[in-house]
Amino acid sequence: MSGNEVTKDEIFGVVRGHILEILTKLAPADVRSDVSMKTLGANSIDRVEVIVKSMADLALKIPLMEFSNVSNIGELVDVFYEKMQVK
């Protein structure tokens, strides 16, 4: 995926796919942009795994510290989107 062509919806799809892959008891409708991964039952390792796998799919390298203030899935998508714009 190259930066200028990817929409926030596409990034959300990537993130949601990894959340559903890791948290297998969730339904796709459970994963919304206004919900945190922690609320969905993801522990810290699960959350890092979602971030790392999503970065790999999006061809991004972002220090994990940049995600420390992310409080929900929508904000996570925003971080990825912003980084893709400056790639």
N, C-alpha and C positions, 0 to 999 in steps of 0.2 A: 504494500500500500504506500503510495506516495502522498506527502503532506497536504498539498493544496486540493487534492481531490476527495479527501476523506471527510465525511460529515460527522457531526456529533452522534447522529443516529447509528452510523456504521460503527463508530468507536463503542457506543453503548452495546451494540450487538456482540462485539468481540468480548467485552468485559462480562456481559451477561452469560455468554456461552461458557466462559471459564468458571464463573460462579456456579452455574448449573452442573458443570463437570465435577467440581470439587465438593459442592454441597448437594449430594444426589437426592436428598429428600424434598428439595424445593420444587415447586411448580414454576414454569416460566413467568406466570403472572405475579409471583411473589417478588420478583426482582424488578424493582422500580427505581428510578433515579433519585427519589426522595428518601430512600431507605438506606441505612448503613449496612455494610456487610456483617458487622458485629450483631446488629439486630436480627439478621437472617441466620445467625448461629455460627458465623465464621470465627474461628480463633485467630490469634495473631499469625500463626504459620499459614493458615488458609488464606488470610488476607494478602500476605506477602506473595504466596504462590499465584493468586489471581493477578496481582500487579506485575509480577515477573513474566508470567505467560502472556499477558496482554501486551507488555512492552515488546516481547519477542515477536508477536504477530504484527505489531504496528511498526517494527523496526526502529524502536526508540531505546535510548539509554539515558535513564534519569536516575540520579541518586535517590535511594529510598527515603532519605530524610525529607525530600521535597513533598512527600505524601503525608507528613506528620500532622498537618492541619486539615486534612481531608475528612469531612464528617459524614458524607454520604456518597452513593454511587455517582450521582450527578456531578459532584465536585471532582471525583476521580476522573470522569470523562472530560471535564473541563481542563484538568491538568494535562491529560494526554493531547487534547485538541490544541491547546496553546503551544505545546512543545512541537507538535507536528507543523504548525504554521511557521516556525523559525528554523526548521530542519534544512 
